[in-house]
Amino acid sequence: MNSLERIGTVIQGGLPDRVPCMPFMLGASRRVYGVTYAEWAQDGEIAAKSQLMAQDLLGYDGLAAVMDLSVEAGGFGQEIIFPLEDTPHPNYSNPLIKSPDDYAKIERIDPTVAPRMKEVIKYCDILMTERGDTQPVFTLAYGPLAILGMMAGAEKVLYHTIKYKEEVKAGLEIVTDVMLDYIKALGATGVHGIMFDTLYSSQCIMSRDSWMELEGPCVARMADAIREAGAMVMIHNCGTGPYMDVQIETMKPVAMSLAEIPDDCSNWPEAKEKWGDKTVLVGAVSPAQFAFLGTPEEMKEECKRFIDMMAAGGNYMLALGCEFPPNAPLVNAVAMLEAAELYGQYK
């Protein structure tokens, strides 16, 4: 089986030749191509060539046309800092949203010309042209509330959701409308899946009811737009205690990537039993403990542990709980694939 057949079989409820293996190789791929992080994060062609070369070298399943979580905020005008060898981030000393009144002043933009949003579209287009017939290609759309957090600061936007809820809702409406256009443009590349990052839908950020009131309606509209574009809806949530019930209710994802055990479960086997028939579960090997700090042998053992806990009966894909750390040893990505090949036969 090729990777497209392997992952497609899992999503359709079948049992492929082995468990798919996705280390979520993003910025780390620049090291294979030999460019700086700053170059990689601002050029869709360089990012695509890096991703293709990294997959050729490391052999993992699936291609992630993802840069970082500041792409959309930068498109709206937030100043972004580009470290030479680390992940871009907003200039936290110069937030675009400085007061509650600024939410309604967010400019509606065209994502096909916004600085890095257009580069992600290019990134998707190149990967689909080069590998779309054998590799599933997916990209990422950040949740609207988290985008506001990138433009105001997470602490401030959470405070505003309590004290200035209507102002925040006005900002969410503007951002969501632009994201709908962005999804349409991403879908036009033929990309197989668009993954939401719904970090705020977890116990470590805000309450279930607050998330449902504020971001839930926004991502429900965005999920419908993904399906209309012909792509699969996927979710990534690396927060502590993610709310599986409301995320599945609002977005109806085919797959959900997690880093932590859901809020209504006590362990991973319980999570598989409770939610494994509702969506494909993806994860949740620790990027810090095993990809960054671990040895290849430790990575293999942890991957085997997750396969033993989660793979029986299907509806599971082996992955890190979040992005492969940009400066982690690449041999640990190889170790993931070796573990999938050694231990990844479904029972």
N, C-alpha and C positions, 0 to 999 in steps of 0.2 A: 504493500500500500504506500502511496505517497502521502504527504502531510494533509493535503486537502481531503483526500478520501478518509484518512484516519480520524481527523477531527470532525468531519461531516458525519461519519458513522456514529460517533459518540453523541453528537447533538441530536441525531435522529433516533436515539435510544438503542443503538446497536452496540456490538462488541467488536472493535477492530483488532488488528494483529497485536497491538500493545497499547499501553497507556500513552496518550500524547504527552509531549514534554515541552513546556514553554517557560523559559527562564526570564521572560519579559526583558529582553536585551534592548535597551534604548540607548542612552548616551555612552554606555560602555563600548558600543560598536565603533565609535570614532577611533578607538585605539587600534582596531584592526586596519582601518583605512589610513590611519596616520595623520589625522587632523586634530586641531584643538577643539575643545568643547564649544568655545565661542563660535568657531567656524561652522561646526556641525549643527548648532542650534539655530542658525539663521539662514540656512541654505537647504532647501528641500532636495535638490539633486545630490549634494554631498551626503545628506542624511540617508537617502535611499541607497546610494552606492556603498556607504558604510554598512548598512543593514544587510545588503545582499552579500557583501564580502564576509561579514561576520557569520552569517548563516552557512555559507560555503565552508568556512573553517570549523565551525562548532557543531553544525548538524541538527540544530533544534527545529521543532515544528512551529509553523506559523510565523508571520512577519508583522511586527508592530510598527505602524506608521505614526509614531508618537514622539513628540519632542519633550515638552515639560508642561507643568501646570500653570505657567504664566503666559502661555501663548494668547489666550483669549483676552486676558486683562491688558496685555500689550497692544492688542488690536484696538481696544477701546481708548487707548491713550495713556495708560499707566506707564511710567518710566520703569524700564527693566534694566537690571545690571547683568552683564555677561562675563562671569569669571572665565579666565583662560582655560582652566581644567576642572570646572565644577558646574553644577546645575544653575542656569539662569534663575533670577528671582526678582521680585519688585524691589524698588528702592523704598524701603520701609520708612525712611525719613521724609519721603515726598509722596504721600498717598494721593491718588487722584480724587478720592472721596474724603473730604476733610470735615464735612458737617452733614447732618441729616438732609439738608436742603439739596445737597449735591446729587443724591440718587436720581432725582427727576431730571437733572441736567446732563445725565450720561448721553453721549452722542450716539445716535443710531448709525452704524457703519456698514459698509459692504465687505463681507468677509473674503470675497474673492480678490480684493485689493489691499486689505489690511495686512501690515508688514509680515507677520509670521503665520497668520492664518492661511494666506495664499501659499506659503511654502509647505505647510502641512498638506494642502490639497495637491500640490505638485508631488510631494513625497508619496501620497497614496497612488497617484496616477502612474508614477514610475514603477512602483512595486507591483501594481496590478498588470502593467504591460509586460514586465520582465518575468513575473512568477505567478500571476494570478490563476493560471491553469493548473498549477500543481501545489500551490501553497495558499492557505487561507490568509488573507490580509485584513487586519482590523486597525482602526484608529480610535482616538479618544476625544470625547467632548466633556469638558469639565462642567460640573453642576452649576447652575446660575447663582445659587447662594454662595458657593465657594469662589466663583469669579468675583462677586462683590467683595468677598473677604480678601482677595488679592489686591483689590483697588482701595480698600479702606483699612485693612488689617483685620485679622480674624477676631481678635478680642473686641474691637470696636463694632464690627458688624453684628456680633452676637448681642452686645449691649443695645445696639439700635433695634434689633428685632424685638426687644422687650419694651423699650421706651419710645421708639419711633417706628412702629410696625407698618403704618400706612406708607411712610416714606420709603422704607425698604421694599415694600410691595411694588411701588412705582418703579424702582430700579430693576426689580426682578422682571417686570413686564417688558421693559426695554431690552434687557439682556436676553430674555427668552425669545423675543421676536428675532433678534439678530442670530441667535443660535439655530433657529429654525431655518434661516437662510444658509447658515454654515452647513448644517446637516444635509440640505439639498445639494449643495456644491460637493460635499464629500461623497454623498451617494452617487453623484453623476460619474465619479471615477470608476464605479463598479465594485468598490471595496466590499468585502463580504460581511463585515460586522463593524458597528460603531459602539464603542464601550463608554458608558457614563462613569465618571468618578463621582460617587455620591457620598463622600466622606462625612458630610454633616448628618447623614442618616445613621447615627451611631450614638451609643451611650456616652462616649467620651466628648461629644460635642454639644448635643442638644436633645430635648425630649422628643419622643416619637410624635406626640400630638403637634408640637411646634413645627417639626419638619414637614409633617403632612399638610399643615395649613399653609406654610410658606413655599417650600420647594416642591412638594408632592405634585400639585397641579401643573407646575412648569415642566417637570421631567415627564409627566404623563403625555403632555402635548409633544414633547421632543421624541418620545418613544414612538408615538404614532407616525411622526414625520420620518423616522428611520425606516419603519416598515413600508411606508408609502414610497420611499426611495429604493426599496428592494433589498435592503440590508438587514442583518440580524441585530437585535437589541441585546447588548451584553452590559454587565455592571462590574465595576471594580470598586470595592470598599475596603480600605486598609485600616479603618477605625476599630477601636475596641468596642465590642458588643454591638455589631451592626444589626439593624432592624430588618430581618429577612422578610417578615410578613408584609410590611407596608411597601417595601421596595418591589417585591414580586407583584403585589396588588396594583401598584401604579404603573409599572413599566413592563411587566410580563416578559422578563428576559429569558433568552434561551440558555444563558450561562452566567454564572456569578463568581467573580474572582474575589477571594477573601484572604485576609491576613490573620484574623482573630476569630474565635468561636462566636457564633451568633448569640445575641443577648438572652435568648430563651433556651439555650442548650448548655450542658455542663461539660461536654467534651466533643471531639470530632466525630466519633462513631454515632453519637446521638444526633449531631447535625446532619450526618449523611442519612440516617434513618428518617429524620423529620422532614428534611428539605430535598433529599436526593431524588425524589420522584416529581418535584415541582420544577427543578431547573438543574442544569449540569453544574456541579461544584468544581471550582478551579483553585488550586493552591495546596498548602499554605505554608510552604517551607520558609523559615525566617531568613530574609535577605542579610540582616546584620550578623546573626549568629553563624550561619552556614555558608553564605556566598562570600561575605566580606572577611569574617574572622576564622571560618572553619577550614579544615583540610579537605581534599577530595574524598578521602575515606569517610570522614564525618558527614560530608554531603550525601554520599551514597547511602549511608546507613539511615539518615533522616528521610531521604526519598523513599527508601524501602519501607520505613515505618508508615509514611503517609499512604503508600500504595496498599499496604496490608490493611490499614484502617478504612480506606475510602473506595478502593477500586472494585470490590466485589459487586457484580451485577451491573457494572457500567456507570454511566452518568458522572464520570470523574475524569479530570485532566490534571496531571502533575504540573505544578508551577510554583514559583516563588510567591510569597504573599504580597509583594510589591515589586517595583523595578529592580533589576539586577544592579547592584551599586555601581556607580560610574567608574570607580577605581578599584573594584574587587578583582581578585585573580580570575582570569578567564578559564583556568583549568577547572574551576568549580562549576562552570556552566557545562563543560564537557562531562564532568562527573554526574550531573543530573541526567544527561542523555544516556550515559552508560548504565545508570540505575534503572532507567525506563526500559532499556533493552534487556537487562539482566533479570529484573524482577517484575516487569510491567505487564505480564500476561493476565488478562482478566479471569477471575474465577466465577 
